[in-house]
Amino acid sequence: MNTLDDPRRPEAEAERRPRPDRTAEPRRSWTRYLSVTNIGIIYVLIGLIVVFSILAPETFPTWTTVRSVLNGAAVPGLIALALVIPLSARLFDLSVGNAMGLANVLVAWLLVEQGWGVAPAVLVTLLAGLAMGAFNGLVVVSAKIDSFIGTLATGALFATVVTMLADQSVTGPQLGGAFGAIATTGLFGLTLPLYLLLAVAVAFWFFQKYTVTGRRVYALGFNERGAELVGIRTRRLKFASLIAAGFVVSVAGILLASSVNSGTPHIGPPYLLDAYAAAFLGATQFGGRFNAFGTLLAVILLGVGTNGIFLIGGAAWAQSLFGGVVLLLALGASNLEQAIRARSWIRAKARQAAAP
């Protein structure tokens, strides 16, 4: 019988072929997920916890410190998350610190100086946040001014408005009561602002990962000209990303006023450095793009570092130094990761070209 006509021949050849080792695939997958380039921030966080627990064994490894770090992450976390969408679209919003400061003073000024109720004061402050974002959009998108320079200028204007409203801290009993309860109400020792931070992080994660618009924002940041050629309305996305940032920082300003029971001029700019440090450090995690959960972990890392330095008796300047060092390391890690990815892509293309 001719073997060419043997109907069993294909099955026989299939049996002789080497079968792929499917057991190795999950191991490669888990190795990739647990690699330093993917979740290195978690390893650094664990290392910091161990070091500070050794240096301050009586004060650092306690539930009080955990609550302090988590509750204290709410305001800086919201400011850092406000940067995620603009940075994904390759826009630098340097006005977020002054915008948050303006929201902080505005809500206190409306409550104390104007005698407004809590609900209308909060609503107007949120609308002011949208207006600040829209103003940034007009400067950056409509006037076509570079976002780095444009938002630096708008931030100076926001600071001027703060000075016009109040040249000193705005305090009064109106900032307690129902308004003060916004920052003190909580569950299991964790306050409402922390839960709001988690809600915003989940919303941003879902937007970036599972919506068409979120993927278009990533495409815009990766290649603006290419995004335009495929029909993405890049100007609209830029405008919307800056408006979203303005809204989120206004929420942060309201929560800060509620937690400290005052509206303080010049309170916003110091948050800018840590916000960018967290955003860029978070971008080195979970895929190498600006993302919500990486940013959230970076904020917690900064909180652990600053609280740990305080508890071991470190100088006040050491906390700012820690934030600056983290930002430099984040930028360096981001550049290194991009170089590694580029080298891997080149090697893969070379192997494909060499294959028969």
Steps between C-alpha positions, in 0.01 A plus 500: 500500500632843405583704808386814319149360497511385862232700683683435827816676380403853622420365845827311511696807402315705764596243763868518394507881522639637831221630713540846655569512871190681619604474861774757438260770382341579838845514659618754244181697552533510879869587472414792276228624734725475805807651335671808640417697185128430551446530878836622624329772703345232723844355576634847582198563723559175689866592540414843643254345745766256621765773537276743689364220718856422606593865556178591683360172636272661760328758279517399133356144479167596660141535382521871585776546243308298243195721546714813485662393173177391333285792616780744421520365145156631404583857397843438341357189336218694335743762370724226360204323339395832346825488302449147365260585215685814376837323517352206309413753230854645527392819672676650798265677740719706731203694635354221714668621820373857468162376375462284810603796716239718333228240563616471860474874563185549292285251689618641834441859383146418386417330830660751738505836323184466291295288737403240242372157588716190462326361190506817285858581605620154405305508173641838397853385585457191283375719216803723554718192457333426168550864399870485587538187289313663213723806526804276474341341196450840335865590560654168401262369233331804348794742526745216421742595778729226623337333801813535712513877454126561473400326822792660681351837405143405589623369835646844571162653417323259736745600775414864434131429546580327831677813620206713392259286703712477814848613595494285813337178616119495500370339819171490683244274665328458161787271398408255776168327546358346184786622284768372735323164517584441133862429593437330836217262410631153430487128550747267678717799586535601134343831402265589217769679290693173476195319365448783251862457391444128443179572306681747271785252448258222402311735266823610329621139474176393337504801267854436380477122470147427384370802309568604143561859608760391753690305235478800270660716770791255513522508121505879508787502747693239305469660156285810456540518124416132460193546720382784280546294184273222630225751581548558873391847607819587681406859588184388673686233699764750613234745607306235691811367676584845636141554613506164682822602674346829614197324642704243695732761655197705607376192688844477663483866602159454662616194693812682616294795629273258682788310661697804625193721559649793311571642158870578481667701220814346351409155631469347153844535329688268742279213381619533139836323535361196680212477253735478201731265687206266565366523144835426336591229749160340448554509123789254537263239643228276352596531136712814481221754441344766718238313699287548809606207717872553442454865597305399810775264613759772439304741721495241777874447453561874540275504807690211658829675430399838643332348808794271560749787477291697748472212746874432505565867570618605156531867407210675329703550183555123477135451403532736201828334413327162501235624256761648266709183504193288428415721201854469360499124549158475336618690193815290484302177535259612230785572258666168585177309445448668162856408399446137606175479306660654192792256519262205537301618198818531290614152601159353417508660155854372444394145590205524262726619218749220564233230512459291178 
